[in-house]
Amino acid sequence: MRLALSKKYETLQLRLQKCMASYIFKDPMKMIQNKYILVDQFIKKLETQIQTKKQNEKEHYITLLSKLDTLSPLKTLTRGYAIVEQNDHVIKSAKKLKKGDEINLKFVDGTKLAKIQ
């Protein structure tokens, strides 16, 4: 029995020595510092990803804005075209107009009333 207790004591003593030799017990702050470094790396990675996403979305926004500007009726007016309206409805075909009809012509700088002859 004494021999068994002695062996058990030696085994536990060796386990204790091994645990105490571990770097966690020798320098517990080192583990915390390593975790801080990992957190900083993750933060930098996230910041980079956010900046990349922001730049991509900005470029996409500019592309959509330029497409919208191209399709704008006001942009069409600046090229010398006019919008023909009758009773607040846009006239798209000459067939819809008859002699004597009054129409509004919208230009880039204003509106004029006209009569079909």
C-alpha positions in Angstrom: 0.0 0.0 0.0 2.8 2.3 0.9 4.5 1.6 -2.5 1.3 2.4 -4.3 0.9 5.7 -2.5 4.5 6.5 -3.1 4.0 5.8 -6.9 0.8 7.9 -6.9 2.7 10.8 -5.1 5.5 10.7 -7.6 3.1 10.7 -10.6 1.2 13.7 -9.2 4.5 15.4 -8.4 5.6 14.9 -12.0 2.3 16.3 -13.3 2.6 19.3 -11.1 6.2 20.0 -12.3 5.1 19.6 -15.9 2.2 22.0 -15.4 4.4 24.5 -13.6 6.9 24.3 -16.5 4.2 25.3 -19.0 4.5 28.7 -20.5 1.1 29.6 -19.3 2.3 29.5 -15.6 5.7 31.0 -16.4 4.3 34.0 -18.4 0.5 34.2 -18.2 0.5 37.7 -19.9 2.1 36.3 -23.0 -1.1 34.3 -23.8 -3.2 37.5 -23.4 -0.7 39.5 -25.5 -1.0 36.8 -28.3 -4.7 37.1 -28.2 -4.5 40.9 -28.4 -2.3 40.5 -31.5 -4.9 38.2 -33.1 -7.7 40.7 -32.3 -5.6 43.5 -33.9 -5.0 41.4 -37.0 -8.8 40.7 -37.3 -9.6 44.4 -36.9 -7.1 45.3 -39.7 -8.5 42.7 -41.9 -12.1 43.9 -41.3 -11.1 47.5 -41.9 -9.5 46.5 -45.2 -12.6 44.5 -46.3 -14.9 47.4 -45.3 -12.8 49.9 -47.4 -12.7 47.6 -50.4 -16.5 47.1 -50.1 -17.0 50.8 -49.8 -14.9 51.5 -52.8 -16.7 48.9 -54.9 -20.1 50.2 -53.9 -19.0 53.8 -54.7 -17.9 52.7 -58.2 -21.2 50.9 -58.7 -23.1 54.0 -57.6 -21.2 56.2 -60.0 -21.9 53.7 -62.9 -25.6 53.7 -62.1 -25.7 57.5 -61.7 -24.1 57.9 -65.2 -26.6 55.5 -66.7 -29.4 57.4 -65.1 -28.0 60.7 -66.3 -27.8 59.4 -69.8 -31.5 58.4 -69.7 -32.6 61.7 -68.1 -35.3 63.6 -70.1 -33.5 66.9 -69.1 -30.3 65.6 -70.7 -32.3 64.9 -73.9 -33.6 68.5 -73.8 -30.0 69.9 -73.6 -29.2 68.1 -76.9 -31.9 70.2 -78.7 -35.0 68.0 -78.4 -38.3 69.1 -77.0 -41.1 67.3 -75.1 -44.6 67.7 -76.7 -47.5 67.7 -74.3 -51.2 68.1 -74.7 -53.5 68.2 -71.7 -50.6 67.2 -69.4 -50.0 64.0 -71.5 -46.8 63.4 -73.5 -47.5 63.1 -77.2 -45.4 60.4 -78.7 -46.8 60.2 -82.2 -47.8 62.9 -84.8 -50.9 60.8 -85.6 -52.4 61.8 -82.2 -52.5 65.5 -83.2 -55.1 67.2 -85.4 -55.2 70.6 -87.1 -56.0 73.2 -84.5 -54.8 71.3 -81.5 -52.9 73.4 -78.9 -49.8 71.8 -77.5 -47.1 72.7 -75.0 -43.4 72.4 -76.1 -41.0 71.9 -73.3 -37.5 73.0 -74.0 -34.4 73.0 -71.8 -34.9 76.7 -70.9 -38.7 76.9 -70.7 -42.1 76.1 -72.2 -43.9 77.5 -75.2 -47.5 77.1 -76.4 -48.0 76.1 -80.0 -51.0 75.5 -82.3 -51.0 72.7 -85.0 -51.8 74.0 -88.5 
